[in-house]
């Protein structure tokens, strides 16, 4: 069983930055692909970014390319989401997820590919 705990959310003005963190339990963090999703009020949960085992492979949703960066520190069992140039449409609950990946370059982008989820952290961007 893997437990994920997100932190770093909050209220920020448009154009500002936040860094989300997701710390996981377990000794096999390095074998999991990790992802970030978000869910705005009244909308479905959507993919934001994903990263493979070693951190060499990443993929971002088009809506956040050039603004958000996903990274990981396997020694700390933690994945990060650096969010810059935030927009009001980035508002939502951000969820961290873990996928028991078969290959180090796998960067899953769909909800069904992930095995474990955190409880989420709220990000609110004011205009």
Secondary structure, DSSP 4 states (H G I P E B T S, - for coil): ---EEEE--EEEETT--EEEEEEE-SS-GGGEEEEEEEE-TTS--EEEEEE-SSSS-EEE-GGGTTTEEEEEEGGGTEEEEEE-S--GGG-EEEEEEEEE-SSTT----SGGG--EE---EEEEEE-
